[in-house]
Amino acid sequence: MSTRHRKISIVILFVIPLLVLVSLTLPHFTTLQTGEDVILRTEPIAEEDANENYIVLRYEIEKVPKELMADSLVSRLKEEAELGQTRVFATLEKRNGVDELVSLSDKEPTEGVYLTGWLPQTTEREYRESTHYMVNFTLDRFYVPKKGHRVAAGSIQDGTTTAHFKVRDGHSILREVVTK
């Protein structure tokens, strides 16, 4: 192998992993720098939500009433298809300092703040019997940093808990959890 080929091989060996690393981290940093501030209200934390090292936060926007679902999404959910998941977009609007769900659609919004999530496929019967749907927005878990520290669910449940996110193009990053 010539010296020229060795140099090219070494460059490829180091450049490709660097490009992969940059492509994985760039969206995260872009969201942190240019994302919109979003405050979401959490549901009350139950005993089973508190574990030894983390708390599982469930957000009010994850419980979507049927009235907020777009007609095209409802039609798509009722279609005869294999059970799976449908990609959905939740449009948010700030009201009284907290972001609330305005609508849920299967079409990506062209403007405004929105989150991307997944909604399980349903049947006609399930749709008629349900008053709301649970959407997975893959929002972060809140991690208690002190190892072995046990969080008492009752101490958090008494107050109002909100989570501060940075959101850009449907992707979110948890910044802070506040209990009042």
DRENNU-280443 format. One line per 2 residues: their letters; for each residue x, y, z of C-alpha. Coordinates in steps of 0.001 Angstrom, whole numbers, plus 500000, padded with zeros to 6 digits. Layout:
! residues N
A) X,Y,Z; ... $
! end
This chain:
! residues 180
MS) 500000,500000,500000; 501403,503354,499031 $
TR) 501843,506301,501369; 499029,508153,499632 $
HR) 496569,505291,500212; 497581,505069,503878 $
KI) 496919,508770,504386; 493516,508503,502724 $
SI) 492663,505435,504832; 493646,507221,508043 $
VI) 491610,510291,507109; 488562,508123,506329 $
LF) 489065,506152,509531; 488916,509320,511671 $
VI) 486639,511585,509646; 483659,509231,509256 $
PL) 483231,508581,513018; 483552,512323,513657 $
LV) 480865,513093,511081; 478553,510497,512663 $
LV) 479153,511974,516118; 478452,515519,514918 $
SL) 475267,514418,513137; 474002,512835,516374 $
TL) 474796,515778,518666; 473954,518719,516407 $
PH) 470132,518454,516758; 470471,518335,520559 $
FT) 472615,521479,520748; 470499,523279,518159 $
TL) 467388,522593,520235; 469092,523885,523387 $
QT) 470300,527055,521681; 467369,528016,519462 $
GE) 464427,526046,520888; 461295,527614,522335 $
DV) 460751,527572,526099; 457833,525292,526945 $
IL) 456353,524756,530408; 454251,521598,530828 $
RT) 452094,520695,533809; 452557,517163,535134 $
EP) 449926,514794,536425; 450038,513962,540150 $
IA) 452867,511583,540975; 451724,508242,542383 $
EE) 453744,505939,544622; 454542,503603,541692 $
DA) 455974,506554,539718; 458712,507161,542297 $
NE) 461656,504799,542172; 464987,504739,543949 $
NY) 466901,506900,541454; 464311,508583,539257 $
IV) 460762,509809,539037; 458560,509020,536071 $
LR) 456743,512223,535177; 453498,511937,533262 $
YE) 452333,515099,531552; 448787,516375,531179 $
IE) 449245,516823,527423; 449874,513074,527014 $
KV) 446211,512398,527865; 444450,513700,524731 $
PK) 440645,514083,524640; 439011,512953,521390 $
EL) 437696,516485,520795; 441249,517786,520219 $
MA) 442062,515212,517531; 441994,516303,513872 $
DS) 439412,514627,511639; 442123,513245,509343 $
LV) 443820,511595,512343; 440560,510042,513549 $
SR) 439897,508642,510051; 443421,507263,509891 $
LK) 443120,505612,513303; 439860,503915,512365 $
EE) 441211,502473,509097; 441439,498720,508835 $
AE) 445141,498173,509302; 447588,496204,511332 $
LG) 447775,497462,514861; 450810,499663,515239 $
QT) 451595,503283,515977; 450804,506482,514125 $
RV) 453143,509456,514172; 451280,512505,515524 $
FA) 451973,516184,516111; 450648,518112,519111 $
TL) 450255,521861,518659; 450886,523777,521882 $
EK) 449739,527208,523016; 450792,529132,526130 $
RN) 447909,529898,528520; 448500,531413,531957 $
GV) 452221,530669,531747; 451768,526971,530951 $
DE) 451736,525371,527507; 448581,523410,526761 $
LV) 447547,521102,523962; 445470,522833,521278 $
SL) 445185,520057,518708; 446580,516672,517738 $
SD) 447097,515897,514067; 448809,513430,511769 $
KE) 450173,516329,509709; 453249,518309,510765 $
PT) 452432,521969,511531; 454146,524603,509426 $
EG) 454349,527149,512256; 454082,527393,516019 $
VY) 455394,525180,518796; 454628,521479,518504 $
LT) 455753,518109,519817; 456135,514881,517855 $
GW) 454692,511733,519382; 453281,508280,518756 $
LP) 449672,507171,519106; 448738,503471,519153 $
QT) 446424,502285,516375; 442864,501628,517529 $
TE) 439743,499820,516457; 436316,501325,515753 $
RE) 434969,499884,519016; 437874,501214,521101 $
YR) 437396,504634,519557; 433689,504725,520484 $
ES) 434369,503592,524070; 437336,505865,524810 $
TH) 437064,509484,525951; 440797,510150,525576 $
YM) 443983,508653,524161; 447450,508307,525628 $
VN) 450147,509715,523345; 453822,508948,523840 $
FT) 455792,512156,523219; 459029,510513,524470 $
LD) 459465,513315,526992; 462441,512866,529291 $
RF) 462351,511294,532710; 463331,513442,535644 $
YV) 466429,511965,537257; 467182,512375,540946 $
PK) 470974,512808,540876; 471800,511593,544400 $
KG) 472288,507825,544214; 470143,505908,546660 $
HR) 468046,508976,547464; 464415,507931,547867 $
VA) 461832,510449,546700; 458607,510544,548677 $
AG) 455783,510679,546160; 453490,512401,548663 $
SI) 455831,515364,549087; 455685,516131,545368 $
QD) 452030,515227,544939; 450834,517987,547291 $
GT) 452122,520800,545065; 451899,521712,541417 $
TT) 454747,520274,539396; 455784,521767,536073 $
AH) 458588,520861,533709; 460578,523340,531617 $
FK) 461533,522083,528142; 463336,523455,525133 $
VR) 461377,522482,522002; 462398,522796,518358 $
DG) 460864,521074,515325; 458877,518664,517507 $
HS) 461851,517510,519585; 462146,518343,523281 $
IL) 464851,518468,525934; 463998,518601,529636 $
RE) 465715,521522,531352; 464168,521765,534820 $
VV) 461386,520436,537054; 459744,522846,539505 $
TK) 457380,521998,542376; 455367,524809,543923 $
! end
